[in-house]
Amino acid sequence: MDIKYFESSVNRILLILLIVFTIFTSIEVNSKSKLISYQSEYEISLGSSETIRLPGKTYVDKASGYLFIDWINNCDNSWVSNQRMMTRFINSHGVGTVNEINYSINEKINGKNMDFLLEVKENAELENRIYGKANLNDSLIVEFPETDKENLNFPGDVVFPHMFLEEIIANLYGDKKMITKKVYEGTIPDKFFNISVFITDKVLKEGDVKLSGKINNKFKQIRMSYYKDNESTPIFEQTVNLNDQGVANYFKYDYPEYSLVLKLKKISPVVLDCN
């Protein structure tokens, strides 16, 4: 892996991280627990890895950064999220890159329409900006109004994030342990993901961050595998600690050559006046 390929790989990895956070902040729960509006902050670090390093390849030596998420219920009309991720990677040659990704999403409560805006910066220079509109009926149609890019047409069984997470939350403490869905959320605009979920029996509590009384301090550990389109090999695997309100306090991403860890640092509920 040369340095330029390393840099492009970093951007793809950061986009994948936002895929996961979009999914885990897109839940409209049809149970006694209900997703709260909130502002949150996560700290990013390099996880432990057992990968054997081969001569001539470039690896990640250090990773640090933060993810900021605002997730707001727009008075039961839609879920609106603004996410900003700032990350610094240093590779095994001592070369560093500073990446920033800004991602906004507006998903209708009924799960049929979604708008998204994605901006990617590397070392403070804008690399990419994409605005998209997705509509789900018999099939999923994605339009890109500000470009000449052709519309995308995906099968009707591809769903938006909150529809997928409704099923996970509904089964978090049930008998169903395996869930598989095709999910589209826009951070890789021309792809959907096949996601397989395994719900474990492990339950944990958050001990490092003081949580509001509105947040349930009971987190179920689940494991997930992400496949791009219909490929048979996952692009990464993930461990998540998730409560029944859709709040995650811990993520671990296992890639073929290294791991990343994101830990909750702050979370504050937000109350809107919808009268």
C-alpha positions as CSV (number, residue, x, y, z in Angstrom):
1,M,0.0,0.0,0.0
2,D,1.6,3.3,-1.1
3,I,1.1,6.6,0.7
4,K,-1.5,8.0,-1.7
5,Y,-3.5,4.8,-1.6
6,F,-3.2,5.0,2.2
7,E,-4.7,8.5,2.2
8,S,-7.7,7.5,0.0
9,S,-8.2,4.4,2.2
10,V,-8.4,6.6,5.2
11,N,-11.2,8.7,3.6
12,R,-13.1,5.5,2.8
13,I,-12.8,4.3,6.4
14,L,-14.1,7.6,7.8
15,L,-17.1,7.5,5.5
16,I,-17.8,4.0,6.7
17,L,-17.6,5.3,10.3
18,L,-20.3,7.8,9.4
19,I,-22.4,5.0,7.9
20,V,-22.5,3.3,11.2
21,F,-23.2,6.4,13.2
22,T,-26.0,7.4,10.8
23,I,-27.6,4.0,11.3
24,F,-27.3,4.1,15.1
25,T,-28.8,7.6,15.3
26,S,-31.7,6.9,13.0
27,I,-34.0,4.9,15.1
28,E,-37.7,5.6,15.4
29,V,-38.6,3.2,18.2
30,N,-42.1,1.7,18.3
31,S,-41.7,0.4,21.9
32,K,-41.9,1.9,25.4
33,S,-38.5,3.5,24.9
34,K,-38.2,6.3,22.4
35,L,-35.2,8.0,20.8
36,I,-34.4,11.3,22.4
37,S,-33.0,14.3,20.6
38,Y,-29.4,14.9,21.7
39,Q,-26.0,16.4,21.1
40,S,-23.0,14.0,21.6
41,E,-19.2,13.7,21.3
42,Y,-17.1,10.6,20.8
43,E,-13.3,10.2,21.0
44,I,-11.5,8.2,18.3
45,S,-8.4,6.2,19.0
46,L,-6.4,3.3,17.4
47,G,-7.4,-0.1,18.8
48,S,-5.2,-3.1,19.4
49,S,-4.5,-5.3,16.4
50,E,-2.9,-8.7,15.9
51,T,-2.1,-8.1,12.2
52,I,1.3,-9.2,11.2
53,R,3.0,-6.4,9.3
54,L,4.6,-7.2,5.9
55,P,7.6,-5.5,4.4
56,G,6.8,-2.8,1.8
57,K,3.3,-2.1,3.0
58,T,2.0,1.1,4.7
59,Y,0.1,0.7,8.0
60,V,-1.7,3.0,10.4
61,D,0.5,3.7,13.4
62,K,-1.6,6.3,15.2
63,A,-5.2,7.6,15.0
64,S,-6.9,10.3,17.0
65,G,-9.9,12.6,16.7
66,Y,-13.5,13.4,17.6
67,L,-17.0,12.9,16.2
68,F,-19.7,15.4,17.0
69,I,-23.4,14.5,16.4
70,D,-26.5,16.6,16.7
71,W,-29.6,14.4,16.3
72,I,-33.0,16.1,16.5
73,N,-36.6,15.0,16.2
74,N,-38.1,17.8,14.1
75,C,-41.4,17.8,15.9
76,D,-42.4,14.3,14.6
77,N,-41.9,15.4,10.9
78,S,-38.4,14.0,10.4
79,W,-35.1,13.2,12.0
80,V,-32.4,15.8,11.3
81,S,-28.8,15.0,12.0
82,N,-25.6,17.0,11.6
83,Q,-22.3,15.1,12.0
84,R,-18.8,16.4,12.0
85,M,-15.8,14.0,12.2
86,M,-12.2,15.3,12.5
87,T,-9.5,12.6,12.5
88,R,-5.7,12.6,12.3
89,F,-3.9,9.4,11.0
90,I,-0.2,8.8,11.1
91,N,1.1,6.0,8.9
92,S,4.2,3.8,9.4
93,H,6.3,6.2,7.3
94,G,5.5,9.0,9.8
95,V,3.3,10.8,7.3
96,G,0.1,12.3,8.8
97,T,-3.2,13.3,7.2
98,V,-5.9,15.4,8.8
99,N,-9.4,14.6,7.6
100,E,-12.7,16.3,8.1
101,I,-16.1,14.9,7.1
102,N,-19.4,16.8,7.4
103,Y,-22.6,14.9,6.9
104,S,-26.2,16.1,7.2
105,I,-29.3,14.0,6.8
106,N,-33.0,14.7,6.9
107,E,-35.1,11.5,7.0
108,K,-38.9,11.6,7.1
109,I,-40.6,9.8,9.9
110,N,-42.4,7.4,7.6
111,G,-39.1,6.2,6.2
112,K,-40.0,6.9,2.6
113,N,-37.8,10.0,1.9
114,M,-34.3,11.1,2.8
115,D,-32.1,14.0,1.8
116,F,-28.4,14.1,2.5
117,L,-25.4,16.3,2.1
118,L,-21.8,15.0,2.3
119,E,-18.6,17.1,2.4
120,V,-15.1,15.5,2.6
121,K,-11.9,17.6,3.3
122,E,-8.3,16.4,3.5
123,N,-5.7,18.7,5.0
124,A,-8.3,21.5,4.9
125,E,-8.9,21.2,1.1
126,L,-12.4,20.2,-0.1
127,E,-12.2,16.8,-1.8
128,N,-15.8,16.1,-2.5
129,R,-19.3,17.5,-2.0
130,I,-22.5,15.5,-2.8
131,Y,-26.2,16.4,-2.3
132,G,-28.7,13.6,-2.7
133,K,-32.4,12.9,-2.5
134,A,-33.6,9.3,-2.0
135,N,-37.2,8.1,-2.3
136,L,-38.4,4.6,-1.4
137,N,-41.5,3.1,-3.0
138,D,-41.6,0.0,-5.1
139,S,-37.8,0.6,-5.6
140,L,-35.3,3.0,-4.1
141,I,-34.5,5.9,-6.4
142,V,-31.6,8.3,-5.5
143,E,-31.3,11.6,-7.3
144,F,-28.3,14.1,-7.3
145,P,-29.9,17.5,-8.1
146,E,-26.7,19.6,-8.2
147,T,-24.8,17.3,-10.7
148,D,-25.2,15.6,-14.0
149,K,-24.9,12.2,-12.3
150,E,-27.5,9.7,-13.3
151,N,-30.2,8.6,-10.9
152,L,-29.6,5.3,-9.1
153,N,-32.2,2.6,-8.9
154,F,-31.9,0.0,-6.1
155,P,-34.3,-2.9,-5.2
156,G,-37.3,-2.2,-3.1
157,D,-36.0,-4.3,-0.2
158,V,-33.2,-1.7,0.4
159,V,-34.2,0.3,3.4
160,F,-33.2,3.6,5.1
161,P,-31.3,3.4,8.4
162,H,-34.1,3.9,11.0
163,M,-36.2,1.1,9.4
164,F,-33.3,-1.2,9.9
165,L,-32.7,-0.1,13.5
166,E,-36.3,-0.5,14.4
167,E,-35.9,-4.2,13.9
168,I,-32.7,-4.3,15.9
169,I,-34.3,-2.4,18.8
170,A,-37.4,-4.6,18.7
171,N,-35.2,-7.7,19.0
172,L,-32.6,-6.4,21.4
173,Y,-33.9,-8.4,24.3
174,G,-35.9,-11.0,22.4
175,D,-35.3,-14.5,21.0
176,K,-34.2,-13.4,17.5
177,K,-30.4,-13.2,17.5
178,M,-29.6,-12.8,13.8
179,I,-30.8,-9.9,11.5
180,T,-29.8,-9.2,7.9
181,K,-30.9,-6.2,5.9
182,K,-29.9,-4.1,2.8
183,V,-29.4,-0.5,3.9
184,Y,-28.8,2.8,2.0
185,E,-27.8,6.0,3.9
186,G,-25.8,8.0,1.4
187,T,-22.2,8.3,2.7
188,I,-21.1,6.2,-0.2
189,P,-23.7,7.5,-2.6
190,D,-23.6,4.8,-5.3
191,K,-23.7,1.8,-2.9
192,F,-26.0,0.1,-0.5
193,F,-24.8,-2.2,2.3
194,N,-25.8,-5.7,3.3
195,I,-25.5,-5.7,7.1
196,S,-25.6,-8.8,9.3
197,V,-26.3,-8.4,13.0
198,F,-25.6,-10.8,15.8
199,I,-27.2,-9.9,19.2
200,T,-25.2,-11.2,22.1
201,D,-26.4,-11.8,25.7
202,K,-23.8,-9.4,27.1
203,V,-25.2,-6.4,29.0
204,L,-23.0,-3.5,30.2
205,K,-23.3,-0.1,32.0
206,E,-21.6,3.2,31.2
207,G,-19.1,4.0,34.0
208,D,-16.9,6.8,32.6
209,V,-19.5,9.3,31.4
210,K,-22.3,10.6,33.7
211,L,-25.6,10.1,31.8
212,S,-28.7,12.1,32.1
213,G,-31.6,10.4,33.8
214,K,-33.4,10.4,30.5
215,I,-30.8,7.9,29.1
216,N,-31.1,4.3,30.0
217,N,-27.7,3.0,31.3
218,K,-28.1,-0.5,30.1
219,F,-26.2,-1.3,26.9
220,K,-26.5,-4.6,25.0
221,Q,-23.5,-5.7,23.0
222,I,-24.0,-6.6,19.4
223,R,-21.7,-7.5,16.5
224,M,-22.2,-6.5,12.9
225,S,-20.6,-7.4,9.6
226,Y,-20.8,-4.9,6.6
227,Y,-20.8,-6.1,3.0
228,K,-20.8,-3.7,0.1
229,D,-23.6,-4.5,-2.4
230,N,-23.7,-8.2,-2.9
231,E,-20.1,-9.0,-2.2
232,S,-19.4,-12.1,-0.1
233,T,-16.5,-10.7,2.1
234,P,-17.2,-8.0,4.7
235,I,-15.4,-4.7,4.4
236,F,-15.2,-4.6,8.2
237,E,-16.8,-6.0,11.3
238,Q,-18.0,-4.0,14.3
239,T,-18.8,-4.3,18.0
240,V,-21.4,-1.9,19.4
241,N,-22.8,-1.3,22.9
242,L,-26.4,-0.2,22.3
243,N,-29.2,0.7,24.6
244,D,-33.0,0.4,23.8
245,Q,-33.2,4.1,23.0
246,G,-30.7,3.8,20.1
247,V,-27.8,5.4,22.1
248,A,-24.4,3.7,21.6
249,N,-21.6,4.4,24.1
250,Y,-18.9,2.3,22.4
251,F,-17.9,1.2,18.9
252,K,-15.0,-1.0,17.8
253,Y,-14.2,-1.3,14.1
254,D,-12.1,-4.3,13.0
255,Y,-10.5,-3.9,9.6
256,P,-8.2,-6.4,7.9
257,E,-5.0,-4.4,9.0
258,Y,-6.0,-2.5,12.1
259,S,-8.9,-1.5,14.5
260,L,-10.5,1.8,15.6
261,V,-12.3,2.5,18.8
262,L,-14.8,5.3,19.5
263,K,-15.9,6.0,23.0
264,L,-18.7,8.3,24.2
265,K,-17.3,11.4,25.9
266,K,-20.4,13.7,26.3
267,I,-24.1,13.4,25.6
268,S,-26.8,16.0,26.4
269,P,-30.5,15.6,25.7
270,V,-32.1,18.4,23.6
271,V,-35.7,19.5,24.1
272,L,-37.6,21.3,21.3
273,D,-40.7,23.5,21.7
274,C,-43.0,22.1,19.0
275,N,-46.1,24.1,20.1
